[in-house]
């Protein structure tokens, strides 16, 4: 796994945290949940290739 992915995830987390703070201050609580879920989906999409690689490695180790 590359170190770049950690920095990308941290950047998405910071952006989501800032947006949540701004939206909470402007009393838009309904959008904070949407922002959080969107950030989670973005991070999961970034991790999918790594998860696929992990499952391929596990299959090769156990000859499945």
MOPE-V83361 format. One record per backbone hydrogen bond with DSSP energy under -0.5 kcal/mol. NH is the residue of the N-H (numbers start at 1). CO is the residue of the C=O. If there is no record, write none. Layout:
nh:NH co:CO
nh:NH co:CO
This chain:
nh:6 co:3
nh:7 co:3
nh:8 co:4
nh:9 co:5
nh:10 co:6
nh:11 co:7
nh:12 co:8
nh:13 co:9
nh:14 co:10
nh:15 co:11
nh:16 co:12
nh:17 co:13
nh:18 co:14
nh:19 co:15
nh:20 co:16
nh:21 co:17
nh:22 co:18
nh:23 co:19
nh:24 co:20
nh:25 co:21
nh:26 co:22
nh:27 co:24
nh:28 co:23
nh:31 co:28
nh:32 co:28
nh:33 co:29
nh:34 co:30
nh:35 co:31
nh:36 co:32
nh:37 co:33
nh:38 co:34
nh:39 co:35
nh:40 co:36
nh:41 co:37
nh:42 co:38
nh:43 co:39
nh:44 co:40
nh:45 co:41
nh:46 co:42
nh:47 co:43
nh:48 co:44
nh:51 co:47
nh:52 co:48
nh:53 co:49
nh:54 co:50
nh:55 co:51
nh:56 co:52
nh:57 co:53
nh:58 co:54
nh:59 co:55
nh:60 co:56
nh:61 co:57
nh:62 co:58
nh:63 co:59
nh:64 co:59
